[in-house]
Amino acid sequence: MRSVLDHYNYWIAIILMVVGLYTVVARGNLIKRVIGLNVFQTSVFLLYISMGVVTGGTAPIVIDDPDAVYSNPLPHVLILTAIVVGVATTALGLALIVRIREAYGTIEDDEISQLEEPER
């Protein structure tokens, strides 16, 4: 019987997801939110790679052994694509933060909301 600790990589992914989601939701600083989004994305990468691992599996190079166990390369390839999309998302988010800083003089969400509210 396997222990809960045998699946430590799933627990690490869950902890990273919670930390990333908390950072995105609870922080008002836009750069901290982008960092939280990156932590959340990294946890998803770890989760997918963990699910794609086959114990005792080898690279999917066909050999004459009928008992050979192969690892599925598809999750790893999809993660490579997701990493590229994550880098592009981070670059776009940081570029938008620079423009927001130029326009409002701050990157704090509360201060931007106060500047946007009409005078009453």
Secondary structure as GFF3:
##gff-version 3
##sequence-region A 1 120
A	DSSP	three_ten_helix	4	7	.	.	.	ID=ss1
A	DSSP	alpha_helix	8	26	.	.	.	ID=ss2
A	DSSP	alpha_helix	30	52	.	.	.	ID=ss3
A	DSSP	alpha_helix	74	104	.	.	.	ID=ss4
A	DSSP	alpha_helix	109	116	.	.	.	ID=ss5
###
